[in-house]
Amino acid sequence: MKRSELNNYLREAKDFFKKHKFELPPWAFWSPEQWKKKGKECDEIRKNKLGWDITDFGGGDFKKLGLLLFTIRNGSYGEKSGKPYAEKIMIARVNQITPTHFHWNKMEDIINRGGGDLVMRLWKADKKEGLSKETFTVQVDGVTRKLKSGSLLRLKTGESITLEPYIYHRFWAEKSMCLIGEVSMVNDDANDNRFYDKIGRFPEIEEDEKPLHLLCNEYPK
């Protein structure tokens, strides 16, 4: 992806958050120059990869396969002290797919915070981590729902689903861009994401202009 594209998506995201009255922490808006002056007081942000995250999942077509995220808070996986929880805010575009995956350890609530419908396709993983044909249950705002393998679940604004480990899910927005919240146990992208198909993570960036803001894997040490 070109840096100019990433910068445009960041501008679009900030406008979308503002439209839905979702406020980000002040450091979300720091420039790369400001980051160069920050010391150990910001180690939690760097270490736990808080902040902006834009991925095309290695597909090279962000609008078709991709997601924009901002990790607001997160603990350190495997540490006995510190935050045992995480929170993200995300934006999915219409028909923009986040690929099929589950988490081995993380339980999470996915919430439609505003905009269009959030549509999810869901399966239970089998013992070989394939797509089971079994019927299974999920919690939708505390209400138990029984689903068939590969069922579609549509979340309207304000609705949420609890996803336990080993529940495969893929999602996208319908009608208009969707503001998506995630409240979960500690997030560990490096070790706790099981994608059904092989994908990439962070995009290769063509530096055609200066960064507006740094992504969560770009902070100076």
N, C-alpha and C positions, 0 to 999 in steps of 0.2 A: 504494500500500500504506500502511496505517496504521503509525505508529511502534510502536504497541503490538504489532502483528503481527511486525514486524522484531525487536523485543526478545524476543518469545517464541521465534522461530526461533533467535536467538542463544543463549538459555538451553538450548534443546533441543540445539543443536550442541555446546555445551560439555559437556553431559552425555554426548553420543554419543562425543565425542573421549575423554573420561575413561573411558568403558566399554571402549573399544578401546585404552586406554593410549597414546594419541597426544598428546604434550605440545606445546603452543604456546609461543612465546616470551613473556616477561613482559609486553611492551607490548601483547599481544593483549587484556589485561584492564584496560588504562588506561581511566579514565572521561573524558568530555568535559572535565571540570574539570582533570584532570591534563594533558590534551593542550594546554590553553591555556598551561601553564607550560613547555612544551618548546620548545627553541630549535633552532639549526642542527645540533646533534648528531643530530637526527632527520630531517634532510633526505632521506636515502636512502629512508626509509619513505614520506615524502610524495611525493617525486619519482617513485618507481617504483611507486606505488600498492600498497604492501604492506598486508596486513591483511584485514579482513572485507569481503566482497562478496556481496550478495544481489540476485539479479536475477529478474524475471518476464518478461524479454525483451519487455516492452511489451504482453504479452498480458492482464495484469490478473488472472490466475488462477495464482498461484505454485505451487500443488500440482499443477497440470496441466502447466504450462510454466514451468520455472524451475530454478535451481541455487543452492546456497550454497557459497561458496568462501572460502578463506583463503590469500592469497599469502604464503608464508613468506620467500621470497627472489627477487630479480629484478634483472637488470642494466638498463642504459639502452640502448634500441634505437638503433643507429647510432653509438654511441660506441666508440672504439678501445680505451679502457681500461675497467676495471671488470669486473663479473661477466658472462661470456658465457652464463649459464645462469639458469634459474628453477626454482622448486619451488612447487607448490600442494597443498593438501589440500581435498577437496570432499566434499559430501554430496548424494547423489541419493535422492529418495524413491521409493517404489514407483510405477511408471508415470508418474513425473514426467519429462517430455521436455526434454532439451537439444537445441535445433533443429539441423538439418542444416547443417554448415559445414566449411570447410577453412581451412588457413593457407597463404599464399603462400610464406612463408620458414621458419616454425618447424617443426622436427621435435620430436616429443614421445613420451614413453612414458606411457601411461595404465595405472594399476595398481589392481587390486581389493585394497584394504588390509583389508577386513573387512566383515561383515554379509551382505547378500544377494548375488545374482548381479548382475554388471554386463553389460547386454546392449547391443550396438552393431550398428547397421545401416550398411553401408559401401558406398561407390561410388568409383570413380576419376573425377576430373573430365575432361571432354573439352576440346578446344581453345577452345571458347567458354564454358568454365566451367559447362557443363551436366552432367547425370548420364550418364556414359559407360556403354555396354552392354558394355564390354570386361571380360574376366577380368583380374585383377591379383593381386599378391602382397603380403603383409604379414608382419612378423616377430612371432611370439607367443613371448615368452620365448626369443628367439634361434632359433626353429624357423620355417622358411619355410612359409607357408600360402598356397595358391592359392584365391582366392575369386571367385565369380561376382558380377556387378553386383547390388547391393542385398542381398547376403548378410547374415544375422544371425550374429554371433559372440558367444558367451557366455563371460564370464570369471568363473571361480570365485575364491574368496579366494586371494591370492598370485599369481595369474596377471596377465600384462601384455601389452600390444600396443604396438608401435612404429608410429607414424603419421608417414609422410613428408608433405611438402607436397603439396597437390592431391589428397589423399584425403578425400573427403567422409565425415563421420561424424555420427551422432546417437546418443544413448544415454539409458538409463534403468535403474532398479533393478527387480529382480524378487525376490519372496519377502519381503524386508525392506529397510530403508534400507541403503544401501551407502556405505562409506567409500572414497573414490577418491583415489589419489595421482596427481600429474602431475609428471614430471621432464622438462625441456625446454630448448631454446635460449631466449634472451631472449624474454619475452612482451611483445607490443605490441598490446593490444586495440584501440587507436585506428586502426591501419593494417594489421594482419595477420590480420584475421578476415573471411572471405568466407562470409556466410550465404546459403544458397540462397533463402530467402524473406526479405523485408524484416522486420526486427525492431527493437525498442528495446533499450536497454542498461540504464541505471540507472533504477529505478522512481521515479515521482513519489510523494513521501511526504507523508501527512497527519499533521501533528504533534499527535497526541492525547495524548502523554505524552513525558517527557524520554527522550533516547537512553540506552540501557544502555552501548553502545560506538559509536564513530563508524565509519562505513563508509569504505572506502579513498578515496572521492572527497569526503570531508567534513572532512578535517583542516584546522584553522586554519593559515593561512600565517604 
